[in-house]
Amino acid sequence: MRIPVYKSVYLYLTHACNANCSFCYRRGLFERHKVSTLGPVKMSKETADDILDFCFSKLQLAPKFTIYFWGGEPTVNFEIIRHVMERFPQMLFHMNTNGALIDERMYEFFARHRNIGITWSFGNCYEKYGGPHEKAQAEPWMLKLVRENPNHNVNFMVVEYGKLKVDFDFIAREITRNITIDLATRHDHNPEDLERFAAQYFELLIEHEKDAELFQTLNPALHSNAYVREFGLKAQVREFHFCRTGLERLFIDTEGGLWQCDNMYICRYNRLGSVYDGIDYSKLDYVWEIDENREKYLGRFCESCELYKRCPRNKCLGLNLEHMGDMLKPEPGYCAMNKVLAKVIDKYIQLEKEKREGVHV
């Protein structure tokens, strides 16, 4: 029996959320299950203590082990965040938040603790406020936090495709230069919109190419197998990405149940145990098998795809299970997102090749 070394655990602090965004992937949990069957709405202090006592005494942890606060909206259960961080001040923490509930009290707490990175989700800026500028104005304490601490970042989930460039420039100029760009998985992106997204994304890459700090986080090519294969050490390339669900991180629900990831929790599939009963590592044997034979499993259903062996993200087992009923069968919308991302990457790689060839002429 093999035992993973965990880089992180995700504490699912609450089912509750103040935003109810239409594109949120967690809606799948409530579409499948009654809330009353999912355990407590909020994690208690006692359960949080039991979870972390279990993690530190029973799991093998990586040196930079990180505790993620997850939800729902984690700040709905701020008291548990404060309790855990005060009990374990030596640990690293991370939190994703929509930012709306951050008030002066929370701001002062997070400003004092530099061992937490916070991702401010901007995906709902149009749906809830009308745009990025309006969201920033409506959430002043979150804005202040992100502006003051370079460890915090903005995740900009794009739904207004034609405004990507102007919205990105606003965030970089007025809020933070630590920005990630993404597309929602529970949103119908039509092909024309995805093409507009790709065109504007590439324009951003060209505009900020000489800005090393911004470019490093902005450019999807730099972190892709395609780029490494072209310009780096080919021995570093491992075909067929997947998140090694359950082998690097654990998801722990409000009552201490152990899961491979939040998508597996949404499907209520392959519960690994609990912090009270222990973890059954044999339930991860199939993930080890997939990891060691990636082409056999992750290449399944994909042989005829134009991105075979070079998909930017490849497969999310939990997402596939939720939408397709098969962990290895790719969800079409996710494939479409990967294809448009690959266009941006390929276009940039071609530009880089032309530049390097010009230098050597």
DOVEX-174753 format. One record per residue (C-alpha): residue number from 1; residue in three letters; x negated, y, z negated. Coordinates in nm, 2 decimals, m for minus. Example, Ala and Ser with C-alpha at 12.3 -4.5 7.8 and 13.67 -1.06 7.14 Angstrom:
! residues 2
(site 1,"ALA",(m1.23,m0.45,m0.78))
(site 2,"SER",(m1.37,m0.11,m0.71))
END
This chain:
! residues 361
(site 1,"MET",(0.00,0.00,0.00))
(site 2,"ARG",(m0.14,0.33,0.11))
(site 3,"ILE",(m0.10,0.64,m0.11))
(site 4,"PRO",(m0.10,0.99,0.05))
(site 5,"VAL",(m0.29,1.29,m0.07))
(site 6,"TYR",(m0.03,1.57,m0.09))
(site 7,"LYS",(m0.11,1.92,0.02))
(site 8,"SER",(0.22,2.06,m0.10))
(site 9,"VAL",(0.56,2.00,m0.26))
(site 10,"TYR",(0.88,2.19,m0.17))
(site 11,"LEU",(1.10,2.26,m0.47))
(site 12,"TYR",(1.46,2.29,m0.34))
(site 13,"LEU",(1.57,2.55,m0.59))
(site 14,"THR",(1.93,2.59,m0.48))
(site 15,"HIS",(2.19,2.51,m0.22))
(site 16,"ALA",(2.32,2.87,m0.25))
(site 17,"CYS",(2.24,3.15,m0.01))
(site 18,"ASN",(2.36,3.50,0.02))
(site 19,"ALA",(2.32,3.53,0.40))
(site 20,"ASN",(2.49,3.24,0.57))
(site 21,"CYS",(2.31,3.30,0.90))
(site 22,"SER",(2.48,3.14,1.20))
(site 23,"PHE",(2.15,2.99,1.33))
(site 24,"CYS",(2.02,2.85,0.99))
(site 25,"TYR",(1.92,2.48,1.03))
(site 26,"ARG",(2.04,2.41,0.67))
(site 27,"ARG",(2.40,2.44,0.79))
(site 28,"GLY",(2.36,2.08,0.90))
(site 29,"LEU",(2.34,1.98,0.53))
(site 30,"PHE",(2.69,2.12,0.46))
(site 31,"GLU",(2.84,2.00,0.79))
(site 32,"ARG",(2.74,1.64,0.69))
(site 33,"HIS",(2.80,1.64,0.32))
(site 34,"LYS",(3.02,1.79,0.05))
(site 35,"VAL",(2.83,2.01,m0.18))
(site 36,"SER",(2.97,1.82,m0.47))
(site 37,"THR",(2.77,1.51,m0.36))
(site 38,"LEU",(2.44,1.69,m0.34))
(site 39,"GLY",(2.36,1.73,m0.71))
(site 40,"PRO",(2.34,2.06,m0.90))
(site 41,"VAL",(2.38,2.38,m0.70))
(site 42,"LYS",(2.07,2.52,m0.88))
(site 43,"MET",(1.76,2.34,m1.02))
(site 44,"SER",(1.73,2.38,m1.40))
(site 45,"LYS",(1.42,2.46,m1.60))
(site 46,"GLU",(1.42,2.11,m1.74))
(site 47,"THR",(1.43,1.95,m1.40))
(site 48,"ALA",(1.16,2.19,m1.27))
(site 49,"ASP",(0.94,2.09,m1.56))
(site 50,"ASP",(1.00,1.72,m1.50))
(site 51,"ILE",(0.92,1.76,m1.13))
(site 52,"LEU",(0.59,1.93,m1.19))
(site 53,"ASP",(0.49,1.70,m1.47))
(site 54,"PHE",(0.55,1.42,m1.23))
(site 55,"CYS",(0.35,1.58,m0.95))
(site 56,"PHE",(0.05,1.65,m1.17))
(site 57,"SER",(0.05,1.31,m1.34))
(site 58,"LYS",(0.16,1.07,m1.07))
(site 59,"LEU",(0.07,1.21,m0.73))
(site 60,"GLN",(m0.27,1.24,m0.56))
(site 61,"LEU",(m0.31,1.61,m0.48))
(site 62,"ALA",(m0.53,1.80,m0.24))
(site 63,"PRO",(m0.77,2.06,m0.38))
(site 64,"LYS",(m0.56,2.35,m0.25))
(site 65,"PHE",(m0.23,2.20,m0.35))
(site 66,"THR",(0.06,2.45,m0.30))
(site 67,"ILE",(0.40,2.47,m0.45))
(site 68,"TYR",(0.67,2.60,m0.21))
(site 69,"PHE",(0.99,2.76,m0.34))
(site 70,"TRP",(1.27,2.65,m0.10))
(site 71,"GLY",(1.65,2.67,m0.06))
(site 72,"GLY",(1.91,2.79,0.02))
(site 73,"GLU",(1.78,3.14,m0.07))
(site 74,"PRO",(1.51,3.07,m0.34))
(site 75,"THR",(1.56,3.41,m0.51))
(site 76,"VAL",(1.91,3.31,m0.60))
(site 77,"ASN",(1.73,3.10,m0.86))
(site 78,"PHE",(1.46,3.36,m0.95))
(site 79,"GLU",(1.45,3.25,m1.31))
(site 80,"ILE",(1.30,2.91,m1.21))
(site 81,"ILE",(1.05,3.08,m0.98))
(site 82,"ARG",(0.93,3.30,m1.28))
(site 83,"HIS",(0.93,3.00,m1.52))
(site 84,"VAL",(0.72,2.78,m1.29))
(site 85,"MET",(0.47,3.06,m1.20))
(site 86,"GLU",(0.43,3.16,m1.56))
(site 87,"ARG",(0.38,2.80,m1.67))
(site 88,"PHE",(0.12,2.73,m1.40))
(site 89,"PRO",(m0.06,3.06,m1.34))
(site 90,"GLN",(m0.36,2.87,m1.18))
(site 91,"MET",(m0.16,2.73,m0.90))
(site 92,"LEU",(m0.09,2.85,m0.54))
(site 93,"PHE",(0.27,2.93,m0.44))
(site 94,"HIS",(0.46,3.02,m0.13))
(site 95,"MET",(0.82,3.13,m0.07))
(site 96,"ASN",(1.04,3.20,0.23))
(site 97,"THR",(1.31,3.45,0.17))
(site 98,"ASN",(1.56,3.66,0.36))
(site 99,"GLY",(1.46,3.95,0.13))
(site 100,"ALA",(1.80,4.09,0.05))
(site 101,"LEU",(1.81,4.00,m0.32))
(site 102,"ILE",(1.46,4.13,m0.40))
(site 103,"ASP",(1.51,4.41,m0.65))
(site 104,"GLU",(1.28,4.62,m0.86))
(site 105,"ARG",(1.25,4.35,m1.13))
(site 106,"MET",(1.15,4.09,m0.87))
(site 107,"TYR",(0.92,4.33,m0.70))
(site 108,"GLU",(0.73,4.40,m1.02))
(site 109,"PHE",(0.70,4.03,m1.09))
(site 110,"PHE",(0.57,3.93,m0.75))
(site 111,"ALA",(0.34,4.24,m0.73))
(site 112,"ARG",(0.17,4.13,m1.05))
(site 113,"HIS",(0.11,3.77,m0.91))
(site 114,"ARG",(m0.13,3.76,m0.62))
(site 115,"ASN",(m0.13,3.38,m0.61))
(site 116,"ILE",(0.20,3.37,m0.41))
(site 117,"GLY",(0.24,3.42,m0.04))
(site 118,"ILE",(0.59,3.54,0.07))
(site 119,"THR",(0.74,3.50,0.41))
(site 120,"TRP",(1.01,3.75,0.49))
(site 121,"SER",(1.25,3.61,0.74))
(site 122,"PHE",(1.36,3.86,1.00))
(site 123,"GLY",(1.57,3.62,1.19))
(site 124,"ASN",(1.90,3.77,1.07))
(site 125,"CYS",(1.80,4.13,1.14))
(site 126,"TYR",(2.04,4.17,1.43))
(site 127,"GLU",(2.32,3.95,1.29))
(site 128,"LYS",(2.33,4.12,0.95))
(site 129,"TYR",(2.20,4.47,1.01))
(site 130,"GLY",(2.18,4.55,1.38))
(site 131,"GLY",(1.80,4.54,1.42))
(site 132,"PRO",(1.46,4.52,1.24))
(site 133,"HIS",(1.46,4.89,1.15))
(site 134,"GLU",(1.79,4.87,0.98))
(site 135,"LYS",(1.69,4.55,0.79))
(site 136,"ALA",(1.37,4.71,0.66))
(site 137,"GLN",(1.58,5.01,0.54))
(site 138,"ALA",(1.84,4.78,0.37))
(site 139,"GLU",(1.57,4.58,0.18))
(site 140,"PRO",(1.34,4.84,0.04))
(site 141,"TRP",(1.18,4.63,m0.24))
(site 142,"MET",(1.10,4.35,0.00))
(site 143,"LEU",(0.96,4.61,0.24))
(site 144,"LYS",(0.74,4.75,m0.03))
(site 145,"LEU",(0.61,4.40,m0.13))
(site 146,"VAL",(0.51,4.31,0.22))
(site 147,"ARG",(0.35,4.64,0.30))
(site 148,"GLU",(0.13,4.63,m0.01))
(site 149,"ASN",(0.01,4.27,0.00))
(site 150,"PRO",(m0.16,4.13,0.32))
(site 151,"ASN",(m0.09,3.77,0.19))
(site 152,"HIS",(0.28,3.82,0.27))
(site 153,"ASN",(0.41,3.80,0.62))
(site 154,"VAL",(0.71,3.84,0.85))
(site 155,"ASN",(0.86,3.55,1.04))
(site 156,"PHE",(1.04,3.70,1.33))
(site 157,"MET",(1.29,3.45,1.47))
(site 158,"VAL",(1.39,3.60,1.81))
(site 159,"VAL",(1.75,3.61,1.92))
(site 160,"GLU",(1.74,3.94,2.12))
(site 161,"TYR",(1.50,3.82,2.39))
(site 162,"GLY",(1.47,4.14,2.58))
(site 163,"LYS",(1.37,4.34,2.27))
(site 164,"LEU",(1.09,4.11,2.16))
(site 165,"LYS",(0.81,4.35,2.25))
(site 166,"VAL",(0.96,4.67,2.10))
(site 167,"ASP",(1.07,4.49,1.79))
(site 168,"PHE",(0.73,4.33,1.74))
(site 169,"ASP",(0.56,4.66,1.78))
(site 170,"PHE",(0.79,4.82,1.52))
(site 171,"ILE",(0.71,4.54,1.26))
(site 172,"ALA",(0.33,4.56,1.33))
(site 173,"ARG",(0.33,4.94,1.31))
(site 174,"GLU",(0.57,5.00,1.01))
(site 175,"ILE",(0.56,4.68,0.80))
(site 176,"THR",(0.28,4.43,0.84))
(site 177,"ARG",(0.03,4.29,1.10))
(site 178,"ASN",(0.08,3.94,0.96))
(site 179,"ILE",(0.36,3.83,1.19))
(site 180,"THR",(0.47,3.49,1.33))
(site 181,"ILE",(0.71,3.46,1.62))
(site 182,"ASP",(0.96,3.18,1.64))
(site 183,"LEU",(1.28,3.06,1.80))
(site 184,"ALA",(1.58,2.93,1.60))
(site 185,"THR",(1.64,2.55,1.64))
(site 186,"ARG",(2.02,2.59,1.58))
(site 187,"HIS",(2.08,2.85,1.85))
(site 188,"ASP",(2.18,2.80,2.21))
(site 189,"HIS",(1.90,2.95,2.41))
(site 190,"ASN",(2.00,2.97,2.78))
(site 191,"PRO",(1.72,2.93,3.04))
(site 192,"GLU",(1.74,3.30,3.15))
(site 193,"ASP",(1.69,3.42,2.79))
(site 194,"LEU",(1.40,3.18,2.74))
(site 195,"GLU",(1.23,3.31,3.05))
(site 196,"ARG",(1.27,3.67,2.92))
(site 197,"PHE",(1.12,3.56,2.59))
(site 198,"ALA",(0.82,3.41,2.77))
(site 199,"ALA",(0.76,3.71,2.98))
(site 200,"GLN",(0.77,3.95,2.69))
(site 201,"TYR",(0.56,3.72,2.47))
(site 202,"PHE",(0.29,3.72,2.74))
(site 203,"GLU",(0.30,4.10,2.76))
(site 204,"LEU",(0.24,4.11,2.39))
(site 205,"LEU",(m0.07,3.89,2.42))
(site 206,"ILE",(m0.22,4.11,2.69))
(site 207,"GLU",(m0.14,4.43,2.49))
(site 208,"HIS",(m0.30,4.31,2.17))
(site 209,"GLU",(m0.58,4.09,2.32))
(site 210,"LYS",(m0.86,4.32,2.18))
(site 211,"ASP",(m0.70,4.34,1.84))
(site 212,"ALA",(m0.87,4.03,1.69))
(site 213,"GLU",(m0.68,4.02,1.36))
(site 214,"LEU",(m0.33,4.06,1.52))
(site 215,"PHE",(m0.42,3.84,1.81))
(site 216,"GLN",(m0.53,3.54,1.59))
(site 217,"THR",(m0.18,3.51,1.45))
(site 218,"LEU",(0.01,3.61,1.76))
(site 219,"ASN",(m0.14,3.39,2.02))
(site 220,"PRO",(0.02,3.04,2.03))
(site 221,"ALA",(m0.25,2.92,2.27))
(site 222,"LEU",(m0.53,2.95,2.02))
(site 223,"HIS",(m0.37,2.68,1.80))
(site 224,"SER",(m0.27,2.45,2.09))
(site 225,"ASN",(m0.43,2.12,2.21))
(site 226,"ALA",(m0.43,2.26,2.56))
(site 227,"TYR",(m0.66,2.55,2.46))
(site 228,"VAL",(m0.90,2.32,2.26))
(site 229,"ARG",(m0.90,2.07,2.55))
(site 230,"GLU",(m1.00,2.35,2.79))
(site 231,"PHE",(m1.24,2.56,2.59))
(site 232,"GLY",(m1.32,2.37,2.26))
(site 233,"LEU",(m1.44,2.03,2.15))
(site 234,"LYS",(m1.23,1.77,2.33))
(site 235,"ALA",(m1.30,1.52,2.05))
(site 236,"GLN",(m1.09,1.74,1.82))
(site 237,"VAL",(m0.78,1.69,2.03))
(site 238,"ARG",(m0.53,1.44,1.90))
(site 239,"GLU",(m0.24,1.39,2.14))
(site 240,"PHE",(0.12,1.40,2.02))
(site 241,"HIS",(0.17,1.64,1.74))
(site 242,"PHE",(0.41,1.57,1.45))
(site 243,"CYS",(0.41,1.69,1.09))
(site 244,"ARG",(0.32,1.35,0.93))
(site 245,"THR",(0.64,1.38,0.73))
(site 246,"GLY",(0.60,1.24,0.38))
(site 247,"LEU",(0.22,1.19,0.42))
(site 248,"GLU",(0.11,1.55,0.35))
(site 249,"ARG",(0.41,1.71,0.17))
(site 250,"LEU",(0.71,1.61,m0.04))
(site 251,"PHE",(1.05,1.77,m0.06))
(site 252,"ILE",(1.22,1.75,m0.40))
(site 253,"ASP",(1.59,1.83,m0.45))
(site 254,"THR",(1.77,2.00,m0.73))
(site 255,"GLU",(1.80,1.69,m0.94))
(site 256,"GLY",(1.45,1.56,m0.88))
(site 257,"GLY",(1.51,1.33,m0.58))
(site 258,"LEU",(1.21,1.27,m0.36))
(site 259,"TRP",(1.23,1.30,0.02))
(site 260,"GLN",(0.99,1.31,0.31))
(site 261,"CYS",(1.11,1.65,0.42))
(site 262,"ASP",(1.41,1.88,0.42))
(site 263,"ASN",(1.55,1.74,0.75))
(site 264,"MET",(1.54,1.39,0.60))
(site 265,"TYR",(1.72,1.53,0.30))
(site 266,"ILE",(1.98,1.69,0.53))
(site 267,"CYS",(2.04,1.34,0.68))
(site 268,"ARG",(2.02,1.18,0.34))
(site 269,"TYR",(1.78,0.93,0.50))
(site 270,"ASN",(1.50,0.72,0.33))
(site 271,"ARG",(1.51,0.86,m0.02))
(site 272,"LEU",(1.17,0.78,m0.16))
(site 273,"GLY",(1.28,0.77,m0.52))
(site 274,"SER",(1.29,1.04,m0.79))
(site 275,"VAL",(1.06,1.20,m1.05))
(site 276,"TYR",(1.24,0.98,m1.31))
(site 277,"ASP",(1.22,0.64,m1.13))
(site 278,"GLY",(0.89,0.70,m0.94))
(site 279,"ILE",(0.81,0.69,m0.57))
(site 280,"ASP",(0.83,0.39,m0.34))
(site 281,"TYR",(0.53,0.44,m0.11))
(site 282,"SER",(0.63,0.14,0.10))
(site 283,"LYS",(0.91,0.36,0.25))
(site 284,"LEU",(0.63,0.56,0.42))
(site 285,"ASP",(0.48,0.26,0.60))
(site 286,"TYR",(0.66,0.34,0.92))
(site 287,"VAL",(0.51,0.70,0.91))
(site 288,"TRP",(0.16,0.56,0.88))
(site 289,"GLU",(0.24,0.33,1.17))
(site 290,"ILE",(0.36,0.62,1.39))
(site 291,"ASP",(0.05,0.83,1.29))
(site 292,"GLU",(m0.19,0.55,1.40))
(site 293,"ASN",(0.00,0.47,1.72))
(site 294,"ARG",(0.12,0.82,1.83))
(site 295,"GLU",(0.15,0.75,2.20))
(site 296,"LYS",(0.34,0.43,2.15))
(site 297,"TYR",(0.60,0.60,1.93))
(site 298,"LEU",(0.59,0.98,1.99))
(site 299,"GLY",(0.55,0.93,2.36))
(site 300,"ARG",(0.87,0.73,2.38))
(site 301,"PHE",(1.14,0.90,2.58))
(site 302,"CYS",(0.89,1.15,2.71))
(site 303,"GLU",(0.69,0.98,2.98))
(site 304,"SER",(0.87,1.16,3.26))
(site 305,"CYS",(0.84,1.51,3.10))
(site 306,"GLU",(0.61,1.77,3.26))
(site 307,"LEU",(0.46,1.82,2.91))
(site 308,"TYR",(0.37,1.46,2.84))
(site 309,"LYS",(0.06,1.46,2.62))
(site 310,"ARG",(0.05,1.83,2.60))
(site 311,"CYS",(0.37,1.94,2.43))
(site 312,"PRO",(0.29,2.24,2.21))
(site 313,"ARG",(0.48,2.11,1.91))
(site 314,"ASN",(0.59,1.76,2.01))
(site 315,"LYS",(0.84,1.59,1.78))
(site 316,"CYS",(1.01,1.67,1.45))
(site 317,"LEU",(1.13,1.33,1.33))
(site 318,"GLY",(1.39,1.48,1.09))
(site 319,"LEU",(1.53,1.72,1.35))
(site 320,"ASN",(1.56,1.44,1.60))
(site 321,"LEU",(1.73,1.22,1.35))
(site 322,"GLU",(1.98,1.49,1.26))
(site 323,"HIS",(2.07,1.58,1.61))
(site 324,"MET",(2.01,1.27,1.82))
(site 325,"GLY",(2.04,0.99,1.56))
(site 326,"ASP",(1.69,0.86,1.65))
(site 327,"MET",(1.37,1.00,1.50))
(site 328,"LEU",(1.18,0.95,1.83))
(site 329,"LYS",(1.44,1.09,2.07))
(site 330,"PRO",(1.37,1.46,2.13))
(site 331,"GLU",(1.65,1.71,2.09))
(site 332,"PRO",(1.70,1.89,2.42))
(site 333,"GLY",(1.71,2.24,2.28))
(site 334,"TYR",(1.38,2.19,2.10))
(site 335,"CYS",(1.24,2.05,2.43))
(site 336,"ALA",(1.35,2.37,2.61))
(site 337,"MET",(1.18,2.59,2.35))
(site 338,"ASN",(0.86,2.39,2.38))
(site 339,"LYS",(0.86,2.42,2.76))
(site 340,"VAL",(0.89,2.80,2.75))
(site 341,"LEU",(0.61,2.81,2.49))
(site 342,"ALA",(0.39,2.60,2.71))
(site 343,"LYS",(0.44,2.85,2.99))
(site 344,"VAL",(0.31,3.12,2.77))
(site 345,"ILE",(0.01,2.91,2.67))
(site 346,"ASP",(m0.07,2.79,3.02))
(site 347,"LYS",(m0.05,3.14,3.16))
(site 348,"TYR",(m0.29,3.27,2.89))
(site 349,"ILE",(m0.53,2.98,2.94))
(site 350,"GLN",(m0.54,3.05,3.32))
(site 351,"LEU",(m0.61,3.42,3.25))
(site 352,"GLU",(m0.89,3.32,3.01))
(site 353,"LYS",(m1.04,3.08,3.26))
(site 354,"GLU",(m1.05,3.36,3.53))
(site 355,"LYS",(m1.22,3.59,3.28))
(site 356,"ARG",(m1.48,3.34,3.19))
(site 357,"GLU",(m1.55,3.25,3.55))
(site 358,"GLY",(m1.58,3.62,3.63))
(site 359,"VAL",(m1.85,3.66,3.36))
(site 360,"HIS",(m2.05,3.37,3.51))
(site 361,"VAL",(m2.04,3.50,3.87))
END
